Amino acid sequence: MPKFAANLTMLFTELPFLERFEAASKAGFQAIEFLFPYDHEKQQIADLLQKHHLQLILHNLPAGNWGAGERGIAAHPARKEEFREGVDRAIAYATALQVPQLNCLAGIVTDTPVQARNTLVENLAYAADKLHASGLRLLLEPVNTRDIAGFFVNRTDQALAILDEVGSSNLYLQYDIYHAQVMEGNLAETICRNLGRIGHLQLADNPGRHEPGTGEINYDYLFRHIDGLGYTGWIGCEYKPAATTIEGLGWLKSHGIGA
């Protein structure tokens, strides 16, 4: 069956961020992911990973002022220089923390669609080349427009068309099952058709964005399907626990798997 990584931005939020590493390890997770490491020193995070025997599998490129509601700057024409500086910063963190791949959030776009797309393609090409030189993969994630109104990349086919336009062998799709279910459904067939282009999977159920088993998605079937396709990567648990994180981890055992 698939292997699962705890998303520390969403899970164990009862605890301060730096205490979530230990909690994830004690819960049985061997890998973690989170949105951003940049509020903390690289060595501080590296020490926690080593102490708790955890692998960090993913974090995002800098995405602007998150606290002010920004959700990415990659498609903003006026912020190309800031984006490039963020790529360098992300590579420095990923190298220190031994992260294999970084995700790019396109952002909420106020410019024209043509300006946004052209900027995003240019920025992705730049980042993919820079990451390749450092032995890192770049991902692009579609995000649903119900949760983040105006998010520029919001469907699988749109993201893949952008990947095609960039034309880099170092650029992959981050397929979040929850976002895809909200926007388009057809999960099993889409994953099957595009498996070779998917660099990372994430999950949550719908509605509510809670743990598997709380909503409409047939995760029992989907996990067996993904396993049968031969997917060998991690699946990030990027959901909001319906109660506490520990209380909500019963879904792992209910599917006959461990963290």
Summary of the structure (lengths in Angstrom):
residues: 259
radius of gyration: 17.4
end to end distance: 10.7
largest distance: 49.4
contacts: 875
relative contact order: 0.14
helix: 44%
strand: 15%
